[in-house]
């Protein structure tokens, strides 16, 4: 999931 | 992607509209101080990753610093600079009822039990309801200056644009979906629907923003 790569949305 | 970019620009625009409103009218009348406090809490808890210096991109970092800085500056304007124009007696939404449930939700739904992920999740839930004191105040007064409604509309547009952004990302990326952000985001956008309807049918037709009696 996105979370594992860090949150890339603001 | 274009939706994400337009969404972020709309968010930036909303902040500039608010600053413009306060500075040109030298008044923060009609603006909920509580909503602005909640936005400071949202930004400070969401962007804790700034402290790790493992930054995602230049764009994200600049935007994060801007959002924290501008939201704190707005509190300064409301509480110190233009304090006499701020009327707490109509800003009566109980934010404890928002903070508590968001804290509980963030402990249940998060991407990891640590000092970045739990506050991040909390900030996502809190942002989704942070506009409520402002909408509540609007409902109590029953009318608003046009510029205040432009501010809320720009925030609503920012949230609405994040939805096609997620659809686009779902179709073009293999990372999967950020379920917490998407569910909270859809709820948040829903809160603007009622306001948006009146904004489109009245303010954009040149009429005053007035709630039906």
Interface residues (C-beta under 8 A of the other chain):
Chain A: X1 X2 X3 X4 X5 X6 X7 X8 X9 X10
Chain B: X4 X8 X11 X46 X49 X54 X56 X57 X60 X63 X64 X67 X111 X112 X117 X120 X162 X175 X176 X177 X178 X179 X181
